[in-house]
Amino acid sequence: MSLNTRLDALKERHASLETRIFDEDHRPQPDTDALMRLKLEKLRLKEEMERIRPLVN
């Protein structure tokens, strides 16, 4: 898998997590544990994207 492909996949997953976080946060009784896990995963993806991005350009 090329770095560009990997970066694109990470961006898609990051956007998907953003949607899931928004949906969970706007439920009548959000699951705080689920929100925490989703946000942590989103942060990990962001960090990986930041590591890869300089290698792509």
N, C-alpha and C positions, 0 to 999 in steps of 0.2 A: 504494500500500500504506500503510495507516495505521500509526502508530507502535506501537499495541497489537499489530497483526498482526506487524509486524517484530520486536517484542520477544518475542512467543510463538515465532516461528520461530527466533530466536536461542537461546531457552531449550531448545527441542527439539534443536537442533544441539549445544548445549553438553552436554546429557545424553547424546546419542549418542556424543560424543567421550569422555565420562567412561567409558562402557561399553567403547569401543574401547581406551582406555588401560589399563583394568583387565585386559581380555583379553590384551593384548599383554604387560603386565607379569607376568602369571602363566603365560606360556608357559615351557617348559623352557629355552629360550634366547631371551630377548626381543631384539628388534631395537632397539638403543638409538637409532639414527638415526630410526626410525619413531616411537619414543616421544617423542623430542625434538620432532619436527614436530607430532605430535598435541597435545602439551602447549602448544606455542607457539600453535597455532591456537585451542586452548581459551582461552588467556589473551587472545588478541585478541578473541574473542567476548565474554568477560567484560568487557573494557574497553568494547566497543561497547554492551553492555547497560547498563553503568553510566552511559554518556553519554546514552542514550535514556531511562532510567528516570525522571529528574526531569522530562522533557518530557511524559511520559504522565500523571503525577499531577496 
